[in-house]
Structures are given as C-alpha cells and as structure tokens.
Amino acid sequence: MDILDKIIAHKQKEVEKRKETSPIKQLEKTSYFETPVISLSHYLRMNNKPRIIAEIKRKSPSKGMINENIDVVELSTGYIQAGAAALSVLTDTAFFHGSNEDLLIARKHNTNPILRKDFMIDKYQILEAKSIGADAILLIAAALSPEKTRRLAQFANGLGLEVLLEVHNEAELQKHPNEFVNIIGVNNRNLKTFEVDIQTSVQLVNLIPDNFIKISESGISSPKAINLLLNEGFDGFLVGEYFMKSPKPHLECERLIKSVKELMKG
C-alpha cells in the first residue's frame, strides 16, 4: 500500500466519524453555507501575472514537519499582501497537520478565493467545505474514478463551489476532465513515490483543452521555473512547500513574485 492508498483508507474512516459528530443539517446552518463564493477562476484570469495560489501547509508525508509554528492570520493576510491571487489551505490533520479551523481563520480575514486542499472522496466533505467558507475544492484524479470525479464535481458546482482537478499523467488527463471542472492542475509530484519533476507540467500542458484554466503544482521553487511554465501556457501556480520552508513564508512569496515580474520585463 503506497502513501496515497493509506491516506484514502484513513480518510474514509475519518469522514464516517465526522458525519456522526457534525451532521449535514448542522453544516447547512453555518453562516458561510449561504454566502456567495469568490471565483477562483476569475482571480486566475486576471492580468497581474504571476498568479500564485499560496498554500498553508505545515507538514507533508514525504518531508515530515515543514513549518509548525505559523500564525494563520499573519500568514494568510501576508500572502495576499505579497500579491498572491488566492489561498490554498490544507485541512487534512492526520498526514498534513492541517485543520478546518485553519481555513475558517483564513476566511475570516481574507476576501480572496480559498481552495480547500484535502482528499475529497465523499459529498459530505464538499458540504463541509462550503460550511467553512471555501470557494473551491480539490479533486485528485489518482484517488477517484472518472465517474466519481464527475459526480463530486457536479455536486460541488451545485453548491456554487468551483473545482480544481489535479492530474499527474496523460491517462488521468484523458479520462477525468468533465464539464463541471473549472481548473486543471498538473501536479509535478508523483503521489506514489513523491518524486518531483516540473517536466511533467511541460509534457502535459498542451494536452489540456483550452476551455480549462491551467495551473502547475508542486516543485515550483524559482522565478525561472515559473517564467518557463508561463511561456508554456500555464495560467497560475500553486506553491506551498517552497514558501513554508521559510521562517516567514509570506516574505518568500513576495520575493518570488517580484523576481518573476523582473524576469518577465527582461
């Protein structure tokens, strides 16, 4: 059993427990459930390149603890002030040391779009995402069948949430996109081995239909890499670990955005 299998097996048990402790009717009573979402797609179409989705990520299965001592208010607002187009908040606790509370705090203090980053396998999690103020959810092709991807994406759209579909190879890209997906992200990290190669994005970008917004994820750690991927046709970038390794991730975000803009001018 690889790490993705372990995460999904754990997530199935976790979701069943959450259904008992926080019933759907309770989720539907939250103030955010009736609040209109902020379009992540819109923010990723804006002209202020590079369009960065800056991630709050304390830990990963491959690297262990990355940055435990963070202030979500300072970090989330700092990312936006640094020029990030949107936020990504990891809410998985067991493997990434995140929580729904992190997203709730980020939502309270920011008006930019927020992606709930988790391993979504059940409609309940989508209702939960809406109840905590998320604007978009992540669906991972490697963890879902094409049919289930479509069902979950359609359900999310019905709640007003946008969908970021994450793919890792050509086979997933051929089978999983559907009319309810708004954004396709190429993850440069192999979820089986956790090895990273940005050439994955280069190889797949032209295979993504132009009606989808295209983003590259993972292993993005230099202005040159972003400039390369912009020229290849990507609309945005999800960056987490590179920022989170810094004592002040939002300052690293600001430096990266400024450096990319200088490269683009040149």
Secondary structure in CASP SS format (residue, H / E / C, confidence):
PFRMAT SS
TARGET T0000
AUTHOR 0000-0000-0000
METHOD secondary structure of the structure
MODEL  1
M C 1.00
D C 1.00
I H 1.00
L H 1.00
D H 1.00
K H 1.00
I H 1.00
I H 1.00
A H 1.00
H H 1.00
K H 1.00
Q H 1.00
K H 1.00
E H 1.00
V H 1.00
E H 1.00
K H 1.00
R H 1.00
K H 1.00
E H 1.00
T H 1.00
S C 1.00
P C 1.00
I H 1.00
K H 1.00
Q H 1.00
L H 1.00
E C 1.00
K C 1.00
T C 1.00
S H 1.00
Y H 1.00
F H 1.00
E H 1.00
T C 1.00
P C 1.00
V C 1.00
I C 1.00
S C 1.00
L H 1.00
S H 1.00
H H 1.00
Y H 1.00
L H 1.00
R H 1.00
M C 1.00
N C 1.00
N C 1.00
K C 1.00
P C 1.00
R C 1.00
I E 1.00
I E 1.00
A E 1.00
E E 1.00
I E 1.00
K C 1.00
R C 1.00
K E 1.00
S E 1.00
P C 1.00
S C 1.00
K C 1.00
G E 1.00
M E 1.00
I C 1.00
N C 1.00
E C 1.00
N C 1.00
I C 1.00
D C 1.00
V H 1.00
V H 1.00
E H 1.00
L H 1.00
S H 1.00
T H 1.00
G H 1.00
Y H 1.00
I H 1.00
Q H 1.00
A H 1.00
G C 1.00
A C 1.00
A C 1.00
A E 1.00
L E 1.00
S E 1.00
V E 1.00
L E 1.00
T C 1.00
D C 1.00
T C 1.00
A C 1.00
F C 1.00
F C 1.00
H C 1.00
G C 1.00
S C 1.00
N H 1.00
E H 1.00
D H 1.00
L H 1.00
L H 1.00
I H 1.00
A H 1.00
R H 1.00
K H 1.00
H H 1.00
N C 1.00
T C 1.00
N C 1.00
P C 1.00
I E 1.00
L E 1.00
R E 1.00
K E 1.00
D C 1.00
F C 1.00
M C 1.00
I C 1.00
D C 1.00
K H 1.00
Y H 1.00
Q H 1.00
I H 1.00
L H 1.00
E H 1.00
A H 1.00
K H 1.00
S H 1.00
I C 1.00
G C 1.00
A C 1.00
D C 1.00
A E 1.00
I E 1.00
L E 1.00
L E 1.00
I E 1.00
A H 1.00
A H 1.00
A H 1.00
L C 1.00
S C 1.00
P H 1.00
E H 1.00
K H 1.00
T H 1.00
R H 1.00
R H 1.00
L H 1.00
A H 1.00
Q H 1.00
F H 1.00
A H 1.00
N H 1.00
G H 1.00
L C 1.00
G C 1.00
L C 1.00
E E 1.00
V E 1.00
L E 1.00
L E 1.00
E E 1.00
V E 1.00
H C 1.00
N C 1.00
E H 1.00
A H 1.00
E H 1.00
L H 1.00
Q H 1.00
K H 1.00
H C 1.00
P C 1.00
N C 1.00
E C 1.00
F C 1.00
V C 1.00
N C 1.00
I E 1.00
I E 1.00
G E 1.00
V E 1.00
N E 1.00
N C 1.00
R E 1.00
N C 1.00
L C 1.00
K C 1.00
T C 1.00
F C 1.00
E C 1.00
V E 1.00
D C 1.00
I C 1.00
Q H 1.00
T H 1.00
S H 1.00
V H 1.00
Q H 1.00
L H 1.00
V H 1.00
N H 1.00
L H 1.00
I C 1.00
P C 1.00
D C 1.00
N C 1.00
F C 1.00
I E 1.00
K E 1.00
I E 1.00
S E 1.00
E E 1.00
S C 1.00
G C 1.00
I C 1.00
S C 1.00
S C 1.00
P H 1.00
K H 1.00
A H 1.00
I H 1.00
N H 1.00
L H 1.00
L H 1.00
L H 1.00
N H 1.00
E H 1.00
G C 1.00
F C 1.00
D C 1.00
G E 1.00
F E 1.00
L E 1.00
V E 1.00
G C 1.00
E H 1.00
Y H 1.00
F H 1.00
M H 1.00
K C 1.00
S C 1.00
P C 1.00
K C 1.00
P H 1.00
H H 1.00
L H 1.00
E H 1.00
C H 1.00
E H 1.00
R H 1.00
L H 1.00
I H 1.00
K H 1.00
S H 1.00
V H 1.00
K H 1.00
E H 1.00
L H 1.00
M H 1.00
K H 1.00
G C 1.00
END
